[in-house]
Amino acid sequence: MSLAGKIFVVTGGGSGIGMATVNKLLQNSATVHVLDITDIPSHGSTPGQQISHPQVDIGSRSQVKAVFDKIATRSNGAPWLDGLVNCAGMLRSTTCSTDPQDDETFRILWQVNVMGAWHTTTEFKERLDASRELHDPALAHATTSVVNVGSMASVRGIPGMAAYVASKHALHGLTRVFAQELGPAGFRVNTVAPGAVNTPMIAAALRDGHHDAAYKGAFKICSEPEEIADTIVFLLGEGSSSISGQILEVNGGWP
């Protein structure tokens, strides 16, 4: 599959699933704008072009808007963006999901996992609306794809993870609403729901004792980030042109 000439935006692209997705897009000759709250490693010599936007907190509307303004400036005003991957997220667990002291955990996870995707998707749409105004009718029938990276917590309940589970359920709710509202404008919006993946975030969950959640799949092993990235890239491409509003579970056989 060639993605030459296409432009994508990936949040959380500095590590884990996000970084694996960036690498696969670059290997397919795409241009990728990479956002992360930390520094972003370079993928070296690839057919595609990586443009890094480090130290970006997607929980901040102003920071997200500033990045999309930069993207537009680099592309002579208003580029057509072929896809957005909302991969940035946080996981925090507690010993008891009904502890009233966990208000701060709820607030932080909601701001990143839900508001972050809200900020990026709405700013993404604003730029595509501007592109259509500049280039219509050439872009009248152009399409784009948004992929939200959820979790099995998007569709299951996991003890001790109420804040995380609630945020990931909400993210999939956004997927379904955006798919309906933006579909007439050529947007496809889907969620990928991984099980346990060999990433720094899952390693932290294991250190916190959540072995059951990590190894609940039939395979009893963690998937690799590249396996999840394959599904994300599929949803960004033309081969998934009839898929929208769905949650694709990539979980190693969770019951």
Secondary structure, 3 states (H helix, E strand, C coil): CCCCCCEEEEECCCCHHHHHHHHHHHHCCCEEEEECCCCCCCCCCCCCEEEEECCCCCCCHHHHHHHHHHHHHHCCCCCCCCEEEECCCCCCCCCCCCCHHHHHHHHHHHHHHHHHHHHHHHHHHHHHHHHHHHHCCCCCCCCEEEEEECCHHHCCCCCCCHHHHHHHHHHHHHHHHHHHHHHHHCEEEEEEEECCECCHHHHHHHHCCCHHHHCCCCCCCCECHHHHHHHHHHHHCHHHCCCCCCEEEECCCCC
